Amino acid sequence: MSSHTGQRALPDGEPLDVNDPRLSRFDIVREGARRDDIEIVHYEPQVAPGTKAERRLVRTVAGFFLLTGLAATAFLAIYIWWPWEYEPGRGGDKLYTPLLGVTLGVALLGIGFGILTWGKKLLPKEVSIQDRHEGPVPAEDQRITGETMAYMADELGVKRRPLLGVSLLAGLLPVGAVAAAPLVGGLISDPHKDDQMMTTGFAPRDGQKIRLVREDGRPIRPADISAGGQITVFPGVEHGVSNRYADSPTLLIHLREDDAVESRRNNEREGHGGYMWGNYAAYSKICTHAGCPASLYEQQTNRLLCPCHQSQFLITDNAKPVFGPASRRLPQLPIEVDSEGYFVATSDYTEPVGPDFWERP
Amino acid sequence: MKRRKFDVAAVPGNTARAVDDRFQVATPLRRLLNKVFPDHWSFLLGEIALFSFIVLLLTGVFLTFFFEPAMTEVIYNGSYAPLRGTPMSAAYASTLDISFDVRGGLIMRQMHHWAALLFMAAIVVHMLRIFFTGAFRKPRETNWIIGSLLFWVGFLAGFTGYSLPDDGLSGTGLRIASAIMLSIPVIGSWVTAAVFNGEFPGTIIISRFFIAHVLLIPALLVALITVHLGLVFKQKHTQWPGPGRTNGNVVGERMFPRYAIKQGGFFMVVFGVIALMGGLFQINPVWLFGPYEAWVVSAASQPDWYVMFLDGSTRLMPDWEITIPIGEGYVIPPLFWPTVVLPGILVALSLLYPFMEARHLKDYRSHNLLQRPRDVPFRTGLGVMALTFYVILTLSGANDVIADKFHISLNAMTWAGRIGLLLLPPLAYYVTYRICLGLQQHDREVLAHGVETGIIRRLPDGRFVEVHQPLSAGDGHGELDYAGWVVPKKMNRLGALGPAIRGFFYPIERPAEAPVSPGHPPVEPRPEREEITSGETRS
């Protein structure tokens, strides 16, 4: 193996004449490196030209590149001709994305490994040492720059003419505020407008009590829910089921007889006497912790679990949080049955629904 | 008239000269071509993040051509039959269109999502490498700060990104984000109303997230990444200690051609892996979640992995509500601590760490040589402690899934997390500290007494001793100094046994001739073992 190490040792600090016709190209490269304070201490071809090893590596690299061409062509063919439109069931379209992924991946990996093999195996290995030049910066330079800057400050003379500094500051501060004003002013929105944090879709409109309706908008009779059952209800107003009333989804539960007795007793204690209708109770579905819908109701224990952070509420104890990070009861919706036999909300929730906030009463 | 012959061979040279006459680039270009980079596999982790980011930009631009960032209600009428006729937001409908009605849209979406997950993962692993090897020390504190910020900006990029489809899962995440903003004392409700333009969900949040996700945050990321790389370039890379390597030099390869070629190849490999993942592994199948409805959620609702530690901290937080009895009374909800205060502390701690460590060690010098984790037990211990804390939080973010799959009580999982979060990190610190000391001790022992040969010798008085191969020349009693780098611990590392024969199925090299008996002291190291290597570990 031929190694360039040790060829033509040069005396230190003496620049080489790069126009010397006797120099090889590598000598010039090395001289260039030397001028950048880099010493190439080791430079060694990994394969000798013309050997079997070299031919094998060349074949490997070429193989990778050809694989890329093949895979990329396959990608294009699949992209154009493979049935890609969605059809229900197990159609060929289900393979469209995986096939694109495999062909694209193989094409890219082919280039990647080809280039890597080329660089790592066919190019000479080298070890070079470069100076960091990170030693102490010339203290003189630091001083000169510092003095220059101080000199500029002197020239401006803010120290001697304090009024200039003060007035400039006084002038610029409002300008900064001007830049911020449209952004802040545009974004700001009163969170208490129309008492929106305290009201839900169940607030009576024009003295009319709001019905509890199902997802499809139909009102609910007591007989629709069997004992121990529960159903998600919404305010029976326009768009009441949509996200416009994201605070309103409510869980209507038909408690079993003894649970209902216990529930009524606990409700009274919490000042929610009369909120239930018969054995039916309605609680906000929006978790008081982070606002997820607390939707996993365990019939046997009467616990309601929020799947986001696992807060658990005991329905028979006026939806008191019994485990997890929630700290506040689920608000209870006072309900009754109207003259036509459908559930209505007696009034809106009497506490704010959803996650807690600073000024919550 | 004599026609001048056109010399093709001289064209490149003439062009180069013409360019240089005008722009004077020859000298800076030579410096660039010659710049030396040290090489080690662990220096490539940050590159994965950079390459993933490039893939993110490419696939992201594609997605913007088809995505409609609006919350206007539309009735879906696309190819995906199960959702046809469902009212949903335009954002969700256009995401379904990208998945089903844009040719090749699904693979782009999935590549974008996988690249984002890989981007964050590479950032974290790269950050661990920097931390455990002390690469953040002077003069690189600024880059450490930029790197930490990149994690949090990437976090925001990820969150705003996966919120865009407005599906059932991301809507729940958005709901929690609004609750987190609400929990901030004093200004919470105002912040939330400003962001959502009123009550959650409002009608504008997707458009606002969109412009943040495709313009503001990427611009910030590009700026930070540019400065990050610029500083690496200016300050030059750190290197492991080793033969010929000092605090004042860089030992490695010149940037061109071999180093740059390897980088290019590595980029294509990362790109290829992302393409394979995007094609083969389903990610975020939004059509299964349905449109966001405030009253629908399923069990096992997990955010992307890099958000899970905050989900975990929220789950583990006890229900400690602080009420302030002034006027009508004010509340600090328990949600505030794990989601606002904890990330705040984490940001501050990570940003300040380099300065705190320098102050603690009274070490204000510049360091360009890396340290092995074992050599700085307290830092390694702290790092493992932080890692344990993070892993417990992340696992707790999935504690309902773990409870379900392993049939453990959910409440037991929560309590295990709460107790584990307090007990395990200090324990991890102690164990790591001891392991570091043990590894150090063994290194020093080998340096003092030599490598174990496995040869047992019986002494005349009947005792058995193991023969050690001293590392130093001479009588074997000269103790070597520990230089902060790998100490050979096996005979074949010394060249005494010949290296293990390489090759998986069949030997790809000839075995070394006539292995020297290990009993022969002292063994001359084989000449090629003396060379200064580029620091790669060779098998």
Interface residues (C-beta under 8 A of the other chain):
Chain A: G32 A33 R35 D36 I38 I40 V41 H42 Y79 W84 E85 Y86 E87 P88 Y96 T97 P98 L99 L100 G101 V102 L104 G105 V106 A107 L108 L109 G110 I111 G112 F113 G114 I115 L116 W118 G119 K120 L123 P124 K125 E126 V127 S128 I129 Q130 D131 R132 E134 G135 L187 I188 S189 D190 P191 H192 K193 Q196 M197 T232 F234 S242 N243 Y245 A246 D247 P249 K285 I286 H289 A290 G291 C292 P293 S295 L296 P307 C308 H309 Q310 S311 P321 F323 G324 P325 A326 S327 R328 G354 P355 D356 F357 W358 E359 R360 P361
Chain B: R30 R31 N34 K35 V36 E73 S79 Y80 A81 P82 P87 F100 D101 R103 G104 L106 I107 Q110 P139 T172 R175 I176 S178 A179 I180 L182 S183 I184 P185 V186 I187 G188 S189 W190 T192 A193 A194 V195 N197 G198 E199 F200 P201 Q235 K236 G244 N247 G248 N249 V250 V251 G252 E253 R254 P257 R258 I261 K262 G264 G265 F266 F267 M268 V269 V270 F271 G272 V273 A275 L276 M277 G278 G279 L280 Y292 E293 A294 W295 V296 V297 S298 A299 A300 S301 D311 T314 R315 L316 M317 P318 D319 W320 E321 E328 G329 Y330 V331 I332 P333 P334 L335 P338 S366 N368 N399 D400 L410 N411 T414 E531 I532 T533 S534
